[in-house]
Amino acid sequence: MKVLLIEDDAEAAAYAAKGLREAGHVVEHALDGEAGLDMASAGDYDAYVIDRMLPKSDGLSLLATRRGKGDETPALFLSALGEVDDRVAGLKAGGDDYLVKPYAMPELLARVEALGRRRSVEPSSVTTRFQVGDLEIDLLSRTVRRASQKIDLQPREFRLLEYLMRHAGQVVTRTMLLENVWEYHFDPQTNVIDVHISRLRSKIDKDFDRPLLKTVRGAGYTIADED
């Protein structure tokens, strides 16, 4: 994997870069948020590892800016701030995972490698278009339409809809969404899923006669074309 490491602490950067390189990854390093943003904009990376507290542009703002540009590169935040509210802030900024300092190198490697798994499948082996009722999602053109009407989604909303449609007719639990859409391996005790489900529902169901996205009380969510 090609990893962009954005870390201003020289010792911490050397430790992370050494471990990642010894595991076989290619690592490029930025010393501050401004340089990291420039490198992320110009490069093609498989994952970002971002220190949350950076000079010139903090990690949260940096990633939020990239997400606003449609960049879906998986991102792991590193931070000494480990309270639930801190993790929630990382998720809301577009982070996929959050690792609290100090950390063990095997855990960093495991989490970075988990971020890259969704890019490891050859395009020829996957389905790129899904349909439920009159709702269609095309993964190649990154478009969503319902009854031929185009629906604009934010990157995270798109990933959420993709996962739901890959499991159409099945109940998808909150844990499944946290692990597969956010690639977050513990419950951050936040309403981030509810917020995104609500936003997605308002876009794909609100102006149509038949709702497709349903909440299964006590279980999770499902998307299905049922009366």
Rosetta silent file (secondary structure, phi, psi, omega in degrees, C-alpha in Angstrom):
SEQUENCE: MKVLLIEDDAEAAAYAAKGLREAGHVVEHALDGEAGLDMASAGDYDAYVIDRMLPKSDGLSLLATRRGKGDETPALFLSALGEVDDRVAGLKAGGDDYLVKPYAMPELLARVEALGRRRSVEPSSVTTRFQVGDLEIDLLSRTVRRASQKIDLQPREFRLLEYLMRHAGQVVTRTMLLENVWEYHFDPQTNVIDVHISRLRSKIDKDFDRPLLKTVRGAGYTIADED
SCORE:     score description
SCORE:     0.000 S_00000001
   1 L     0.000  149.438  174.917    0.000    0.000    0.000 S_00000001
   2 E  -101.746  116.679 -172.004    1.009    3.596   -0.588 S_00000001
   3 E  -115.384  134.083  171.634    0.454    5.530    2.623 S_00000001
   4 E   -99.021  115.291  178.581    0.533    9.272    3.231 S_00000001
   5 E  -100.855  121.304  179.987    1.695    9.931    6.793 S_00000001
   6 E  -116.286  102.894 -172.811    0.951   13.430    8.054 S_00000001
   7 L  -150.850  126.194 -176.672    2.726   13.922   11.377 S_00000001
   8 L   -89.044  -19.521  178.922    4.616   16.955   12.703 S_00000001
   9 L   -80.458  115.734 -173.864    6.417   15.179   15.553 S_00000001
  10 H   -60.457  -42.391 -178.691    9.690   13.948   14.062 S_00000001
  11 H   -66.987  -44.278  179.164   10.136   11.081   16.517 S_00000001
  12 H   -64.592  -39.023  179.296    6.537    9.880   16.156 S_00000001
  13 H   -65.399  -43.123 -179.792    6.755   10.143   12.361 S_00000001
  14 H   -62.552  -40.753  179.447    9.997    8.155   12.253 S_00000001
  15 H   -63.319  -49.071 -178.550    8.465    5.421   14.436 S_00000001
  16 H   -66.144  -44.923 -177.928    5.308    5.107   12.328 S_00000001
  17 H   -63.251  -42.523 -179.937    7.125    5.324    8.983 S_00000001
  18 H   -60.566  -46.980 -179.539    9.705    2.716   10.000 S_00000001
  19 H   -63.496  -42.384 -179.647    7.036    0.233   11.088 S_00000001
  20 H   -65.954  -41.972 -179.641    4.941    0.749    7.960 S_00000001
  21 H   -67.934  -39.536  178.629    7.941    0.406    5.646 S_00000001
  22 H   -64.481  -24.952  177.165    9.185   -2.723    7.386 S_00000001
  23 L   -84.750    0.613  175.295    5.720   -4.189    6.785 S_00000001
  24 L    99.902    6.054 -179.167    6.166   -3.559    3.064 S_00000001
  25 L   -90.046  151.491  172.897    4.252   -0.317    2.626 S_00000001
  26 E   -90.901  127.639 -175.134    5.426    2.733    0.688 S_00000001
  27 E  -121.611  128.754  169.480    5.318    5.784    2.952 S_00000001
  28 E  -115.070  142.133 -169.878    5.392    9.460    2.021 S_00000001
  29 E  -121.419  135.298  172.947    5.581   11.956    4.864 S_00000001
  30 E  -118.435  139.048 -174.074    4.237   15.477    5.339 S_00000001
  31 L   -87.599  -17.225 -179.114    5.347   17.598    8.302 S_00000001
  32 L  -149.721  172.206 -175.738    2.272   19.818    8.622 S_00000001
  33 H   -64.899  -36.070 -179.446   -1.351   20.109    7.574 S_00000001
  34 H   -65.909  -46.787  178.362   -0.710   22.465    4.684 S_00000001
  35 H   -65.674  -38.424  178.920    1.913   20.201    3.112 S_00000001
  36 H   -62.957  -40.214  178.976   -0.267   17.164    3.807 S_00000001
  37 H   -65.069  -41.697  178.584   -3.216   18.733    2.040 S_00000001
  38 H   -63.270  -43.287 -179.008   -1.081   19.560   -0.996 S_00000001
  39 H   -68.492  -39.609  178.555    0.326   16.028   -1.151 S_00000001
  40 H   -64.271  -36.461 -179.232   -3.098   14.429   -0.711 S_00000001
  41 H   -69.922  -32.365 -174.760   -4.483   16.612   -3.510 S_00000001
  42 H   -96.656  -20.229 -173.046   -1.671   15.723   -5.895 S_00000001
  43 L   -99.956  174.279  177.225   -0.992   12.099   -4.996 S_00000001
  44 L  -123.667   97.931 -173.210   -2.688    8.740   -5.372 S_00000001
  45 L  -113.317  153.883  176.427   -2.666    7.020   -1.975 S_00000001
  46 L   -89.269  -21.600 -179.991   -4.245    3.875   -0.605 S_00000001
  47 E  -161.971  150.957  171.833   -4.548    5.278    2.922 S_00000001
  48 E  -110.792  138.289  169.323   -3.935    8.375    5.005 S_00000001
  49 E  -119.250  113.344 -167.914   -2.490    8.275    8.525 S_00000001
  50 E  -123.978  124.310  170.620   -3.101   11.719   10.023 S_00000001
  51 E   -70.649  136.362 -174.778   -2.072   13.201   13.326 S_00000001
  52 L   -70.203  -39.502 -175.656   -5.045   15.141   14.608 S_00000001
  53 L  -102.187  101.592 -176.208   -3.125   18.134   16.013 S_00000001
  54 L  -124.058  151.037  172.017   -1.007   19.623   13.220 S_00000001
  55 L   -74.636  154.534  175.461    0.488   23.056   12.540 S_00000001
  56 L    76.028  -41.527  173.619   -0.895   25.226    9.701 S_00000001
  57 L  -157.293  121.278 -176.894   -4.029   23.075    9.295 S_00000001
  58 L   -69.073  161.293 -175.153   -5.301   20.608   11.883 S_00000001
  59 H   -60.686  -38.435 -179.734   -5.985   17.010   10.889 S_00000001
  60 H   -63.559  -46.363 -179.460   -9.763   17.282   11.154 S_00000001
  61 H   -65.045  -39.691  179.305   -9.927   20.308    8.849 S_00000001
  62 H   -58.414  -51.046 -176.477   -7.506   18.707    6.416 S_00000001
  63 H   -69.984  -38.266  177.846   -9.558   15.550    6.018 S_00000001
  64 H   -59.505  -37.193  177.619  -12.882   17.397    5.952 S_00000001
  65 H   -64.313  -43.924  179.335  -11.500   19.455    3.056 S_00000001
  66 H   -65.916  -41.540  178.636  -10.505   16.324    1.142 S_00000001
  67 H   -62.174  -37.435  177.904  -13.883   14.684    1.792 S_00000001
  68 H   -64.359  -21.515  177.394  -15.570   17.802    0.481 S_00000001
  69 L   -91.177    3.132  179.744  -13.641   17.307   -2.761 S_00000001
  70 L    88.299   10.333  179.854  -14.955   13.753   -3.068 S_00000001
  71 L   -77.441  118.892 -178.641  -11.759   12.066   -1.846 S_00000001
  72 L  -107.259   13.771  178.791  -12.687    8.697   -0.306 S_00000001
  73 L   -54.557  127.531 -178.966   -9.172    7.523    0.507 S_00000001
  74 L   -58.571  140.189 -175.084   -9.427    5.620    3.833 S_00000001
  75 E  -132.950  134.600  175.877   -8.077    7.664    6.730 S_00000001
  76 E  -115.096  125.145  174.868   -6.827    6.783   10.201 S_00000001
  77 E   -88.009  138.485  169.350   -6.449    9.506   12.822 S_00000001
  78 E  -110.889  133.798 -178.528   -3.646    9.319   15.374 S_00000001
  79 E  -162.359  149.750  172.091   -4.141   11.389   18.499 S_00000001
  80 L   -80.687  -11.175  179.094   -3.377   11.684   22.184 S_00000001
  81 L   -86.018  110.974 -170.741   -7.001   12.816   22.564 S_00000001
  82 L  -120.828   11.455  178.594   -8.894    9.636   23.326 S_00000001
  83 L   -72.576  162.230 -178.810  -12.248   10.621   24.828 S_00000001
  84 H   -56.595  -43.106 -179.289  -15.480    9.546   23.105 S_00000001
  85 H   -61.577  -34.058  178.650  -16.145   13.118   21.954 S_00000001
  86 H   -67.885  -42.729  178.110  -12.706   13.222   20.332 S_00000001
  87 H   -64.457  -40.771  178.953  -13.354    9.996   18.425 S_00000001
  88 H   -61.027  -43.069  178.752  -16.759   11.274   17.349 S_00000001
  89 H   -59.750  -39.114  178.225  -15.163   14.459   16.015 S_00000001
  90 H   -64.354  -41.920  177.691  -12.775   12.314   13.988 S_00000001
  91 H   -63.756  -44.545 -176.803  -15.633   10.299   12.504 S_00000001
  92 H   -67.248  -25.533  177.243  -17.652   13.384   11.663 S_00000001
  93 L   -78.623   -7.439  178.426  -14.657   14.884    9.883 S_00000001
  94 L   110.894    6.547  179.426  -14.614   11.830    7.608 S_00000001
  95 L   -69.693  150.103  178.424  -12.207    9.547    9.431 S_00000001
  96 L   -98.958  -23.038  179.711  -12.529    5.790    9.056 S_00000001
  97 E  -156.990  165.829 -173.451  -10.678    4.853   12.227 S_00000001
  98 E  -147.350  119.364 -177.825   -9.086    6.492   15.255 S_00000001
  99 E  -118.630  126.593 -175.470   -6.047    5.244   17.149 S_00000001
 100 E   -87.987  134.282  175.175   -5.031    6.782   20.457 S_00000001
 101 L   -79.677  148.314   -9.027   -1.378    7.499   21.228 S_00000001
 102 L   -73.879  150.634 -177.493    0.709    5.817   22.512 S_00000001
 103 L  -128.740  162.295  175.598   -0.067    2.782   20.397 S_00000001
 104 L   -90.777  138.461 -177.734    1.582   -0.548   19.614 S_00000001
 105 H   -56.606  -41.245  178.300    2.990   -0.895   16.111 S_00000001
 106 H   -57.492  -34.604  178.918    1.158   -4.198   15.424 S_00000001
 107 H   -70.615  -41.747  176.663   -2.146   -2.413   16.063 S_00000001
 108 H   -58.614  -46.688 -179.621   -1.260    0.457   13.734 S_00000001
 109 H   -61.631  -42.888 -179.143   -0.305   -2.018   11.007 S_00000001
 110 H   -63.039  -40.921 -177.951   -3.493   -4.041   11.470 S_00000001
 111 H   -71.809  -40.089  178.072   -5.671   -0.960   11.246 S_00000001
 112 H   -64.671  -42.431  179.924   -3.898    0.479    8.200 S_00000001
 113 H   -66.383  -33.250  176.238   -4.111   -2.853    6.403 S_00000001
 114 H   -64.907  -36.652  179.499   -7.822   -3.066    7.241 S_00000001
 115 H   -62.492  -33.751 -175.744   -8.312    0.339    5.609 S_00000001
 116 H   -85.782   -6.020 -173.982   -6.810   -0.925    2.381 S_00000001
 117 H   -63.835  -35.514 -176.185   -8.814   -4.124    2.074 S_00000001
 118 H   -69.653  -13.267  176.705  -11.687   -2.612    0.175 S_00000001
 119 H   -97.805    0.838 -173.407   -9.250   -1.581   -2.582 S_00000001
 120 L   -87.904   -8.807 -179.974   -7.653   -5.002   -2.834 S_00000001
 121 L   -86.817  132.186  179.033  -10.384   -6.629   -4.954 S_00000001
 122 L   -64.217  135.214 -178.845   -9.829   -6.549   -8.708 S_00000001
 123 H   -54.723  -33.307 -176.597  -12.475   -4.396  -10.453 S_00000001
 124 H   -68.192  -15.534 -175.373  -13.266   -7.195  -12.902 S_00000001
 125 H   -99.181    3.024 -176.151  -14.452   -9.432  -10.071 S_00000001
 126 L  -119.562  152.755  173.688  -17.033   -7.104   -8.567 S_00000001
 127 L   -77.337  136.499 -176.209  -20.500   -5.948   -9.522 S_00000001
 128 L  -112.198    1.709  179.966  -20.512   -2.246  -10.328 S_00000001
 129 E  -142.954  132.791  179.881  -24.252   -1.587  -10.587 S_00000001
 130 E  -130.595  149.225  179.775  -27.070   -2.370   -8.164 S_00000001
 131 E  -140.978  135.016  173.017  -30.798   -1.763   -8.345 S_00000001
 132 E  -130.809  112.721 -174.533  -33.615   -1.937   -5.797 S_00000001
 133 L    60.438 -126.526  179.396  -36.997   -1.052   -7.250 S_00000001
 134 L   -99.434   14.335  177.871  -36.529    2.155   -9.209 S_00000001
 135 E   -99.081  127.711 -177.662  -33.391    3.107   -7.258 S_00000001
 136 E  -128.527  142.423  174.309  -30.083    2.524   -9.060 S_00000001
 137 E  -130.056  129.758  179.497  -26.454    3.015   -8.021 S_00000001
 138 E  -114.714  114.893 -174.574  -23.565    2.874  -10.474 S_00000001
 139 L   -75.191  -26.023 -179.445  -20.171    2.462   -8.782 S_00000001
 140 L   -75.905  -46.711  179.350  -18.118    3.292  -11.866 S_00000001
 141 L   -87.014   -8.580 -179.267  -19.803    6.597  -12.704 S_00000001
 142 L    55.015   48.012  178.886  -20.566    7.162   -8.991 S_00000001
 143 E  -121.038  151.217  176.479  -24.134    8.141   -9.771 S_00000001
 144 E  -129.078  133.093  178.107  -27.408    7.427   -8.026 S_00000001
 145 E  -136.058  145.023  170.650  -30.803    7.694   -9.686 S_00000001
 146 E  -131.386  126.360 -175.005  -34.350    6.994   -8.621 S_00000001
 147 L    51.531   42.282  178.655  -37.081    6.898  -11.257 S_00000001
 148 L    68.775    2.991  177.921  -34.430    8.310  -13.627 S_00000001
 149 E   -92.092  125.513 -178.538  -33.990   11.348  -11.348 S_00000001
 150 E   -70.872  137.112  179.571  -30.368   11.994  -10.359 S_00000001
 151 E  -120.943  124.441 -179.617  -29.675   12.110   -6.620 S_00000001
 152 L   -89.864  126.479  179.425  -26.558   13.826   -5.304 S_00000001
 153 L  -122.513  148.316  171.049  -24.892   12.140   -2.329 S_00000001
 154 L   -72.754  158.914 -176.973  -21.909   13.014   -0.181 S_00000001
 155 H   -51.397  -44.530 -178.376  -19.059   10.438   -0.268 S_00000001
 156 H   -69.655  -36.173  176.936  -20.034    8.808    3.031 S_00000001
 157 H   -63.880  -37.812  178.579  -23.713    8.699    2.039 S_00000001
 158 H   -63.542  -45.628  179.453  -22.701    7.016   -1.208 S_00000001
 159 H   -64.069  -37.757  178.337  -20.701    4.353    0.644 S_00000001
 160 H   -64.626  -46.968  178.920  -23.581    3.790    3.043 S_00000001
 161 H   -63.726  -41.573  178.343  -26.072    3.342    0.204 S_00000001
 162 H   -56.563  -46.731 -177.714  -23.659    1.060   -1.654 S_00000001
 163 H   -64.831  -43.047  179.412  -23.334   -1.217    1.383 S_00000001
 164 H   -62.325  -41.751 -177.806  -27.088   -1.323    1.954 S_00000001
 165 H   -74.180  -27.405  172.900  -27.771   -2.129   -1.698 S_00000001
 166 H   -66.002  -22.916 -179.032  -25.136   -4.855   -1.736 S_00000001
 167 L  -118.387   36.037 -178.036  -27.213   -6.410    1.071 S_00000001
 168 L   -55.619  135.380  179.308  -30.647   -5.555   -0.322 S_00000001
 169 L    84.407   -7.665  179.128  -33.460   -7.373    1.460 S_00000001
 170 L  -104.966  154.666  174.094  -31.218   -8.203    4.421 S_00000001
 171 L   -83.727  123.430  179.656  -31.141   -6.569    7.844 S_00000001
 172 E  -105.217  121.890 -176.575  -27.895   -4.652    8.246 S_00000001
 173 L   -82.474  165.544  176.816  -26.895   -4.031   11.859 S_00000001
 174 H   -62.133  -38.784  179.043  -25.214   -0.953   13.287 S_00000001
 175 H   -62.269  -41.619  177.520  -22.099   -3.018   13.958 S_00000001
 176 H   -60.581  -41.433 -179.922  -21.969   -4.077   10.310 S_00000001
 177 H   -68.218  -43.649  178.962  -22.203   -0.444    9.221 S_00000001
 178 H   -59.125  -42.872 -175.525  -19.543    0.726   11.674 S_00000001
 179 H   -77.685  -34.596 -171.601  -17.127   -1.973   10.532 S_00000001
 180 H  -103.259  -24.280  177.240  -17.797   -1.918    6.794 S_00000001
 181 L   -98.922  -42.788  178.642  -18.767    1.674    5.994 S_00000001
 182 L   -96.666  -13.474 -174.726  -16.739    3.498    8.625 S_00000001
 183 L    50.571   46.031 -179.018  -14.214    0.642    9.169 S_00000001
 184 L  -111.199  125.056 -168.920  -14.480    1.426   12.872 S_00000001
 185 L  -103.264   22.382  169.618  -13.923   -1.575   15.086 S_00000001
 186 L  -153.783  158.321 -178.659  -15.594   -0.431   18.270 S_00000001
 187 L   -81.526  114.031 -177.809  -18.826    1.381   19.043 S_00000001
 188 L   -78.100    3.616  179.023  -17.983    5.072   19.565 S_00000001
 189 L    56.358   51.790 -179.524  -21.353    5.575   21.292 S_00000001
 190 L  -132.324  164.109  179.100  -22.392    8.237   18.832 S_00000001
 191 L   -96.559   23.190 -176.238  -25.409    8.881   16.631 S_00000001
 192 H   -58.377  -36.932  178.982  -23.274    9.190   13.488 S_00000001
 193 H   -67.475  -45.558 -179.779  -25.101    6.267   11.846 S_00000001
 194 H   -59.739  -40.196  179.660  -28.531    7.678   12.651 S_00000001
 195 H   -62.704  -45.868 -178.532  -27.534   11.059   11.227 S_00000001
 196 H   -70.400  -36.638  175.969  -26.305    9.549    7.961 S_00000001
 197 H   -62.418  -43.841  179.877  -29.308    7.230    7.646 S_00000001
 198 H   -61.564  -43.539  179.341  -31.621   10.212    8.144 S_00000001
 199 H   -65.224  -42.776  179.734  -29.791   12.240    5.496 S_00000001
 200 H   -64.160  -43.735  179.789  -29.771    9.338    3.054 S_00000001
 201 H   -61.737  -38.508 -179.702  -33.469    8.657    3.598 S_00000001
 202 H   -65.303  -24.094 -178.477  -34.326   12.308    2.976 S_00000001
 203 H   -92.477  -36.025 -174.416  -32.604   12.086   -0.411 S_00000001
 204 H   -98.902  -14.812 -175.914  -33.715    8.696   -1.740 S_00000001
 205 L  -119.928  -30.096 -167.303  -37.209    8.400   -0.200 S_00000001
 206 L   -54.204  -45.491 -174.583  -38.618   11.806    0.730 S_00000001
 207 L   -97.272   19.503 -178.223  -40.012   12.849   -2.662 S_00000001
 208 L  -124.326  155.430 -173.317  -41.155    9.388   -3.736 S_00000001
 209 L   -69.806  -35.432 -172.600  -44.354    7.448   -3.062 S_00000001
 210 L  -117.361  116.302  178.432  -42.806    4.250   -1.751 S_00000001
 211 L   -70.416  139.785  178.529  -40.055    4.241    0.899 S_00000001
 212 L  -107.396  -33.702 -177.642  -37.212    1.801    0.284 S_00000001
 213 E   -92.263  117.183 -173.744  -34.946    2.447    3.292 S_00000001
 214 E  -124.179  147.498  173.529  -36.513    1.068    6.460 S_00000001
 215 E   -93.645  128.793  176.844  -35.523    0.872   10.115 S_00000001
 216 E  -101.445  105.343 -171.577  -35.930   -2.555   11.675 S_00000001
 217 L   -54.030  127.619  177.143  -36.580   -1.794   15.323 S_00000001
 218 L    77.032   -0.094 -176.618  -33.973   -3.286   17.614 S_00000001
 219 L  -125.701  -47.577 -178.066  -32.066   -4.845   14.719 S_00000001
 220 E   156.290 -132.680 -174.799  -30.791   -2.308   12.183 S_00000001
 221 E  -138.825  155.726  175.151  -31.738   -1.190    8.700 S_00000001
 222 E  -146.366  150.960  173.324  -32.767   -2.691    5.404 S_00000001
 223 E  -121.158  123.135 -174.626  -33.325   -1.483    1.874 S_00000001
 224 L  -158.595  152.025  177.931  -35.935   -3.376   -0.102 S_00000001
 225 L   -97.595   84.361 -177.838  -38.689   -2.884   -2.660 S_00000001
 226 L  -131.875  145.294  176.276  -41.649   -4.139   -0.658 S_00000001
 227 L   -75.352    0.000    0.000  -45.208   -2.900   -0.230 S_00000001
